[in-house]
């Protein structure tokens, strides 16, 4: 590996420079960077659905959010006819978003969230804030910066930067469930069949939207996509139908119906805020609510406490809980039982397949909703 490292770096640099050359040959291409601790992949695909009503759009596929993933997308898929390139940017260390930006040079940026994700590699929330705002730093004068106005860590970082640059004094903010400057959603109605809400734009335009996505927490992500699309010249009225067409991203609160059982697949999620939102969405389902989870990982020194709190939320929202992995789920179990959850309705199993089999075997006259929350990698 030591011998190969400089050779590998040289090869990667050749491909990176070739991707830069291709981007340089598309001077009229609008480039939108998207980053965040969570929600960035979902917002990327929601935005693609909305923007393609008017533009030819390329997005990085799946979770291609590293420099080489972005390079593959540019070299393989970018065509001279594309008008907008939506680029997801991920990071596990300080400086990695800047690396993506140095490759893409985005005209506009969207930060979906900041929160405790990959704390074991970032070391602190302050480092996560700094890294996510590397995208904001890369947006040139005249570009647009879209920020989740509901996120306390984004608001905190924005406040600290105000006055240092005009971009930080007037970003495009979007909110869910509360009024504010920028775009905000109001009159949110959530059922187990979808979500309705009203969008209020800064120019005074309002429109009522319906979408298939379940859960109020999905509104903030869709609001981000609506804000970008509207700023790109698509009216709210024109966005009503594409918002209705938005589909769940695989493994992110994806609903799969199997007869009298509905699987809610949120296996990709591994952050405290998203996990809490997932079980709260499960709580609104009209039927037996079953949770299967191995808990969250890569949360650093506070991981056990985050999992314990997750257990307290789950206890309030579920009828049956199946934990996967005996040692790692001990804090979750402690949190569940601290809320008085019936111990007979809580089981700890060694693997996910056994948990799914047990969930299917639960006898009930109700429709069963099984939430698969968090995906535990092999190394855990």
BELUR-V370383 format. One line per field, one symbol per residue. ss: DSSP state (A for helix, B for strand, O for the rest). phi: phi as a letter, one per 20 degrees, with the letter a starting at -180 (. if undefined). psi: psi as a letter, one per 20 degrees, with the letter a starting at -180 (. if undefined). Layout:
ss=???
phi=???
psi=???
This chain:
ss=OAAAAAAAAAAAAAAAAAAAAAAAOOOOOBBBBBBOOOOAAAAAAAAAAAAOOOOOBBBOOOOOOOAAAAAAAAAAAOOOOOOBBBBBOOOOOOOAAAAAAAAAOOOBBBBOOOOOOOAAAAOOAAAAAAAAAAAAAAOOOOOOBBBBOOOAAAAAAAAAAOOOOAAAAOOBBBBBOOOOOOBBBBBBBBBOOBBBBBBBOOOOOBBBBBBOOOOOAAAAAAAAAAAAAAAOOOOAAAAAAAAAAOOOOOOOOBBBBBOOBBBBBBOOOOOAAAAAAAAAAAAOOOOBBBBBBOOOOOOAAAAAAAAAAAAAAAAAAOOBBBBBOOOOOAAAAAAAAAOOOOAAABBBBOOAAAAAAAAAAOOOOOOBBBBBBOOOOOOO
phi=.fffgfffffffffffffffffffecfefeddecbqfbnffffgfffggffffccecdcffldfcdgffffggffedfdfefdcdedfcdbccgnffgffffeelfecccdfacafclffdfnaffffgffffffffeffgnedddcffeefffffffffegneaffeebfeecccmbfrfnebebleddcedqcdadddefenfcbeccbffeofffffffffffgffffeneffffegffffegdffgmcleececmecdedecfffbcffffffffffgfeferedcdcbenecldmfegffffffgffffgfdcecccednfffegffggffffenffffeccdcebfffffffffffeaeefeddeedmdefgfd
psi=ggghghgggggghghghhhhgghhjmhjpppopprqhqihgghghghghghihhroppqpqclnjrghgggggghhhpqhiphpoooporqiqpihhhgghhghmqhqqpohrpanpkhhhhhrhhhgggghihgghiprpirpopqoiiohhghghghhipihqhhihlroqqqojqqrqbpqqrlppprjiapqqppoqhjipqqpqpqippphhighghhgggggghhjjpqhhiigghhhipqqppjnlppopndjpppookhiplqgghhghghhghhipnapopppqirqrkjbhjgggghghhhhghhiiqhqpoqoogghjghggggghijjpphijpqprhrhhhggghghippqirppoooopqpoqhi.
